[in-house]
Amino acid sequence: MVCPKVLASLPIPRNLAEIIGGNGEDVWCGRARVIENTGADCHRGI
């Protein structure tokens, strides 16, 4: 079994992240972002 986040080249372990400006569907549609606790935008990896 392979983790899709590993296939997306996300590091292990990953920084904490949260969706800003909407929900998961909004991220897919480009209306929201996923921001790490470091301030980095990581929505493309998700």
Gaussian input, Z-matrix of N, CA and C with variables (Angstrom, degrees):
# hf/3-21g

backbone

0 1
 N
 C     1     B1
 C     2     B2     1     A1
 N     3     B3     2     A2     1     D1
 C     4     B4     3     A3     2     D2
 C     5     B5     4     A4     3     D3
 N     6     B6     5     A5     4     D4
 C     7     B7     6     A6     5     D5
 C     8     B8     7     A7     6     D6
 N     9     B9     8     A8     7     D7
 C    10    B10     9     A9     8     D8
 C    11    B11    10    A10     9     D9
 N    12    B12    11    A11    10    D10
 C    13    B13    12    A12    11    D11
 C    14    B14    13    A13    12    D12
 N    15    B15    14    A14    13    D13
 C    16    B16    15    A15    14    D14
 C    17    B17    16    A16    15    D15
 N    18    B18    17    A17    16    D16
 C    19    B19    18    A18    17    D17
 C    20    B20    19    A19    18    D18
 N    21    B21    20    A20    19    D19
 C    22    B22    21    A21    20    D20
 C    23    B23    22    A22    21    D21
 N    24    B24    23    A23    22    D22
 C    25    B25    24    A24    23    D23
 C    26    B26    25    A25    24    D24
 N    27    B27    26    A26    25    D25
 C    28    B28    27    A27    26    D26
 C    29    B29    28    A28    27    D27
 N    30    B30    29    A29    28    D28
 C    31    B31    30    A30    29    D29
 C    32    B32    31    A31    30    D30
 N    33    B33    32    A32    31    D31
 C    34    B34    33    A33    32    D32
 C    35    B35    34    A34    33    D33
 N    36    B36    35    A35    34    D34
 C    37    B37    36    A36    35    D35
 C    38    B38    37    A37    36    D36
 N    39    B39    38    A38    37    D37
 C    40    B40    39    A39    38    D38
 C    41    B41    40    A40    39    D39
 N    42    B42    41    A41    40    D40
 C    43    B43    42    A42    41    D41
 C    44    B44    43    A43    42    D42
 N    45    B45    44    A44    43    D43
 C    46    B46    45    A45    44    D44
 C    47    B47    46    A46    45    D45
 N    48    B48    47    A47    46    D46
 C    49    B49    48    A48    47    D47
 C    50    B50    49    A49    48    D48
 N    51    B51    50    A50    49    D49
 C    52    B52    51    A51    50    D50
 C    53    B53    52    A52    51    D51
 N    54    B54    53    A53    52    D52
 C    55    B55    54    A54    53    D53
 C    56    B56    55    A55    54    D54
 N    57    B57    56    A56    55    D55
 C    58    B58    57    A57    56    D56
 C    59    B59    58    A58    57    D57
 N    60    B60    59    A59    58    D58
 C    61    B61    60    A60    59    D59
 C    62    B62    61    A61    60    D60
 N    63    B63    62    A62    61    D61
 C    64    B64    63    A63    62    D62
 C    65    B65    64    A64    63    D63
 N    66    B66    65    A65    64    D64
 C    67    B67    66    A66    65    D65
 C    68    B68    67    A67    66    D66
 N    69    B69    68    A68    67    D67
 C    70    B70    69    A69    68    D68
 C    71    B71    70    A70    69    D69
 N    72    B72    71    A71    70    D70
 C    73    B73    72    A72    71    D71
 C    74    B74    73    A73    72    D72
 N    75    B75    74    A74    73    D73
 C    76    B76    75    A75    74    D74
 C    77    B77    76    A76    75    D75
 N    78    B78    77    A77    76    D76
 C    79    B79    78    A78    77    D77
 C    80    B80    79    A79    78    D78
 N    81    B81    80    A80    79    D79
 C    82    B82    81    A81    80    D80
 C    83    B83    82    A82    81    D81
 N    84    B84    83    A83    82    D82
 C    85    B85    84    A84    83    D83
 C    86    B86    85    A85    84    D84
 N    87    B87    86    A86    85    D85
 C    88    B88    87    A87    86    D86
 C    89    B89    88    A88    87    D87
 N    90    B90    89    A89    88    D88
 C    91    B91    90    A90    89    D89
 C    92    B92    91    A91    90    D90
 N    93    B93    92    A92    91    D91
 C    94    B94    93    A93    92    D92
 C    95    B95    94    A94    93    D93
 N    96    B96    95    A95    94    D94
 C    97    B97    96    A96    95    D95
 C    98    B98    97    A97    96    D96
 N    99    B99    98    A98    97    D97
 C   100   B100    99    A99    98    D98
 C   101   B101   100   A100    99    D99
 N   102   B102   101   A101   100   D100
 C   103   B103   102   A102   101   D101
 C   104   B104   103   A103   102   D102
 N   105   B105   104   A104   103   D103
 C   106   B106   105   A105   104   D104
 C   107   B107   106   A106   105   D105
 N   108   B108   107   A107   106   D106
 C   109   B109   108   A108   107   D107
 C   110   B110   109   A109   108   D108
 N   111   B111   110   A110   109   D109
 C   112   B112   111   A111   110   D110
 C   113   B113   112   A112   111   D111
 N   114   B114   113   A113   112   D112
 C   115   B115   114   A114   113   D113
 C   116   B116   115   A115   114   D114
 N   117   B117   116   A116   115   D115
 C   118   B118   117   A117   116   D116
 C   119   B119   118   A118   117   D117
 N   120   B120   119   A119   118   D118
 C   121   B121   120   A120   119   D119
 C   122   B122   121   A121   120   D120
 N   123   B123   122   A122   121   D121
 C   124   B124   123   A123   122   D122
 C   125   B125   124   A124   123   D123
 N   126   B126   125   A125   124   D124
 C   127   B127   126   A126   125   D125
 C   128   B128   127   A127   126   D126
 N   129   B129   128   A128   127   D127
 C   130   B130   129   A129   128   D128
 C   131   B131   130   A130   129   D129
 N   132   B132   131   A131   130   D130
 C   133   B133   132   A132   131   D131
 C   134   B134   133   A133   132   D132
 N   135   B135   134   A134   133   D133
 C   136   B136   135   A135   134   D134
 C   137   B137   136   A136   135   D135

   B1=1.4442
   B2=1.5281
   B3=1.3218
   B4=1.4594
   B5=1.5287
   B6=1.2967
   B7=1.4575
   B8=1.5297
   B9=1.3286
   B10=1.4552
   B11=1.5242
   B12=1.3203
   B13=1.4668
   B14=1.5227
   B15=1.3277
   B16=1.4683
   B17=1.5262
   B18=1.3404
   B19=1.4622
   B20=1.5185
   B21=1.3400
   B22=1.4612
   B23=1.5267
   B24=1.3362
   B25=1.4714
   B26=1.5222
   B27=1.3216
   B28=1.4553
   B29=1.5206
   B30=1.3275
   B31=1.4632
   B32=1.5221
   B33=1.3187
   B34=1.4620
   B35=1.5228
   B36=1.3092
   B37=1.4543
   B38=1.5310
   B39=1.3218
   B40=1.4539
   B41=1.5255
   B42=1.3501
   B43=1.4591
   B44=1.5289
   B45=1.3132
   B46=1.4558
   B47=1.5211
   B48=1.3189
   B49=1.4624
   B50=1.5112
   B51=1.3317
   B52=1.4506
   B53=1.5160
   B54=1.3163
   B55=1.4597
   B56=1.5243
   B57=1.3274
   B58=1.4547
   B59=1.5252
   B60=1.3179
   B61=1.4561
   B62=1.5084
   B63=1.3155
   B64=1.4566
   B65=1.5080
   B66=1.3367
   B67=1.4618
   B68=1.5278
   B69=1.3195
   B70=1.4625
   B71=1.5154
   B72=1.3254
   B73=1.4715
   B74=1.5288
   B75=1.3336
   B76=1.4647
   B77=1.5270
   B78=1.3355
   B79=1.4686
   B80=1.5248
   B81=1.3436
   B82=1.4680
   B83=1.5244
   B84=1.3322
   B85=1.4759
   B86=1.5254
   B87=1.3437
   B88=1.4506
   B89=1.5166
   B90=1.3310
   B91=1.4627
   B92=1.5223
   B93=1.3272
   B94=1.4641
   B95=1.5265
   B96=1.3019
   B97=1.4595
   B98=1.5221
   B99=1.3241
   B100=1.4609
   B101=1.5276
   B102=1.3315
   B103=1.4628
   B104=1.5246
   B105=1.3499
   B106=1.4663
   B107=1.5194
   B108=1.3261
   B109=1.4594
   B110=1.5253
   B111=1.3299
   B112=1.4616
   B113=1.5215
   B114=1.3382
   B115=1.4548
   B116=1.5166
   B117=1.3400
   B118=1.4611
   B119=1.5326
   B120=1.3344
   B121=1.4595
   B122=1.5231
   B123=1.3314
   B124=1.4669
   B125=1.5243
   B126=1.3299
   B127=1.4624
   B128=1.5057
   B129=1.3244
   B130=1.4625
   B131=1.5175
   B132=1.3408
   B133=1.4539
   B134=1.5154
   B135=1.3119
   B136=1.4549
   B137=1.4994
   A1=108.78
   A2=116.55
   A3=121.67
   A4=109.54
   A5=116.12
   A6=121.92
   A7=109.75
   A8=119.20
   A9=120.90
   A10=113.27
   A11=117.41
   A12=119.47
   A13=110.93
   A14=116.95
   A15=120.22
   A16=109.35
   A17=117.38
   A18=120.42
   A19=111.77
   A20=117.74
   A21=122.03
   A22=111.57
   A23=116.63
   A24=123.82
   A25=113.85
   A26=117.40
   A27=119.38
   A28=108.31
   A29=117.03
   A30=119.73
   A31=112.35
   A32=115.41
   A33=122.48
   A34=106.88
   A35=122.20
   A36=125.71
   A37=110.60
   A38=116.36
   A39=121.86
   A40=110.32
   A41=114.64
   A42=119.79
   A43=108.89
   A44=115.84
   A45=120.41
   A46=108.66
   A47=116.86
   A48=121.00
   A49=109.81
   A50=115.78
   A51=120.10
   A52=110.20
   A53=114.83
   A54=121.11
   A55=107.80
   A56=115.68
   A57=122.17
   A58=108.36
   A59=116.01
   A60=120.53
   A61=115.91
   A62=117.88
   A63=119.01
   A64=112.64
   A65=115.51
   A66=121.62
   A67=109.17
   A68=117.21
   A69=121.28
   A70=113.35
   A71=116.36
   A72=119.52
   A73=110.59
   A74=116.49
   A75=120.21
   A76=111.60
   A77=116.98
   A78=120.13
   A79=109.46
   A80=117.30
   A81=121.34
   A82=111.50
   A83=116.40
   A84=121.10
   A85=112.61
   A86=118.03
   A87=121.88
   A88=114.73
   A89=117.65
   A90=120.76
   A91=112.74
   A92=118.09
   A93=122.56
   A94=108.56
   A95=116.62
   A96=122.50
   A97=109.77
   A98=115.36
   A99=122.26
   A100=106.09
   A101=115.61
   A102=121.72
   A103=109.48
   A104=115.44
   A105=120.94
   A106=110.24
   A107=116.21
   A108=120.50
   A109=112.07
   A110=117.40
   A111=121.79
   A112=111.61
   A113=116.90
   A114=121.69
   A115=113.15
   A116=117.64
   A117=121.51
   A118=110.32
   A119=115.39
   A120=121.89
   A121=107.20
   A122=117.39
   A123=120.32
   A124=111.57
   A125=117.88
   A126=120.16
   A127=113.06
   A128=119.27
   A129=120.26
   A130=112.37
   A131=116.71
   A132=120.17
   A133=113.55
   A134=115.14
   A135=120.02
   A136=107.65
   D1=137.52
   D2=-177.90
   D3=-120.38
   D4=136.89
   D5=179.30
   D6=-78.90
   D7=127.53
   D8=-179.57
   D9=-63.20
   D10=-28.73
   D11=178.47
   D12=-70.33
   D13=-33.23
   D14=175.02
   D15=-68.48
   D16=-40.52
   D17=176.73
   D18=-62.32
   D19=-27.03
   D20=178.10
   D21=-83.80
   D22=7.47
   D23=178.13
   D24=67.32
   D25=25.87
   D26=173.80
   D27=-76.43
   D28=142.53
   D29=-176.80
   D30=-72.02
   D31=160.32
   D32=175.40
   D33=-122.59
   D34=125.10
   D35=-8.82
   D36=-73.88
   D37=159.24
   D38=179.63
   D39=-97.87
   D40=153.18
   D41=173.60
   D42=-69.86
   D43=155.54
   D44=174.49
   D45=-63.73
   D46=144.54
   D47=-179.99
   D48=-144.16
   D49=154.41
   D50=175.97
   D51=-141.84
   D52=155.40
   D53=178.01
   D54=-81.10
   D55=129.98
   D56=179.19
   D57=-115.33
   D58=124.31
   D59=174.35
   D60=91.81
   D61=20.46
   D62=178.15
   D63=158.35
   D64=-145.59
   D65=-178.92
   D66=-130.15
   D67=-171.21
   D68=-177.36
   D69=-58.58
   D70=-40.45
   D71=178.13
   D72=-63.29
   D73=-38.94
   D74=178.45
   D75=-63.67
   D76=-36.21
   D77=176.28
   D78=-62.50
   D79=-47.99
   D80=-179.76
   D81=-59.37
   D82=-35.87
   D83=-177.19
   D84=-88.05
   D85=-0.72
   D86=177.65
   D87=82.22
   D88=13.16
   D89=-179.05
   D90=-94.39
   D91=-9.14
   D92=-179.56
   D93=-140.27
   D94=165.26
   D95=-178.77
   D96=-125.30
   D97=158.41
   D98=171.99
   D99=-108.95
   D100=118.59
   D101=-175.20
   D102=-115.67
   D103=129.60
   D104=176.81
   D105=-74.69
   D106=163.74
   D107=177.68
   D108=-66.42
   D109=-11.78
   D110=174.98
   D111=-85.84
   D112=-8.45
   D113=-177.82
   D114=97.06
   D115=-6.53
   D116=-178.80
   D117=-74.40
   D118=140.11
   D119=176.96
   D120=-84.78
   D121=118.91
   D122=-177.31
   D123=-123.32
   D124=23.77
   D125=-175.17
   D126=-64.70
   D127=-29.13
   D128=-178.71
   D129=-69.51
   D130=-31.75
   D131=177.47
   D132=-72.73
   D133=-27.69
   D134=-179.01
   D135=-82.10

